[in-house]
Amino acid sequence: MPDIQQIRADFPILHQQVHDKPLIYLDSTATSQKPRQVIEAMARYYQEDNANVHRGIHSLAERATASYEGARLKVARFIHAPSPKEIIFVRNTTEAINLVANAWGRAHLKPGDEVLITQMEHHSNIVPWQLVTQATGATLRYVPITRQGELDFAALDQLLTERTKIFAFTAMSNVLGTINPVAELIKKAHAVGAITLVDGAQSVPHLTTDVQALDADFLAFSGHKMLGPTGAGVLYGKRELLEAMPPFLGGGEMIREVFMDQSTWNTIPHKFEAGTPAIAEVIGLGAAVDYLTNIGMDWIHAHEQELVSYAWDRLSAIEGLRILGPEPARRGGLLAFTLEGVHPHDIAAVLDMFGVAVRAGHHCAQPVHDFFGIPATARASFYLYNTLEEVDVLTEALEKARAVFGV
Ligand code: PLP
């Protein structure tokens, strides 16, 4: 059983004061903090192994390549991918989705085809599909959400038709917290002959992920939200889809041969990794995967469930506070809320004075906020290093914020 104080001891950044108060970091949905194991793995690479990967014959290049490719294997095992060849390193979820929208979308979409997404998507799973449907003449459709902040399944059944070529949806909303029934959604899409892209930015860091059990065609996620550094993200794709897809970016490493008039492509995953990759960051992501695996994803999920249930009860008791999205049992470890009479930015600014870091705004999910008729929310999000005592401080700080604004 992991010990929370031992976990916290691994995160140097947590042991500081903000405005003379102990830092309470409740913004892991935006980006997680990094344990020293990740920071040290990256420093070790720069201090001992720094060299470019794949092309070198010398020892440093071989060690760098072994660490970089070792991280690919760790990530493949973490999401139960059949092969590390199906793991493409990109910068983040956004780039992974753009890769599929461009490489797969431009090759397969035409007028009359439909791309289906949902109203609870992050902008990174909306805008790439707007761009590619505009470019190809295909139509973009949205599964609506309900007042409870869940997908409207009756509407989904109407919207999924033989015209749907791809259904791209989030496994977990970064505003509503809703955990979607990914396996069921994929099954429904496959039943009409559509492929699927799962936005795993909020699910992979917090829940066990098995792409084979889910039968996911594509899965996108960001290393920086799962204890890794910024700059290293992942696109998982089924081998046959990746092999059939044209490249997204052209350049070194992704080619087999280059002639003056044409080029041929490298095998996967290299076909999609043009240029020098984020080597240290990918190695850091590998160390993050080791860390999460050692702690155990089941424990992390159970811990976050305890935190979010407790926070739900405490915050719901505050007068004028309204939480968006479903009850704790059907959500992940985050709560986005409004407080009557106080702008979310003011909530975040007051909480900061108490050392509590939360995010305020539309969280790159404007259509969700439009649906609820509000411009912004404040959001507290939890991860493996947060405690029940921190939820108490958040609650007390919110009560004080009400007093400050006289509501
Ligand atoms: N999808 C969801 C659900 C997210 O929460 C985020 C980031 O908050 C993203 C996609 C985009 O992630 P990134 O900015 O790392 O590309």
Residues whose N, C-alpha, C, O or C-beta is under 5 A from the ligand:
A	BS01	PLP	T29 A30 N92 T93 T94 H122 S124 T170 M172 N174 D199 A201 Q202 S222
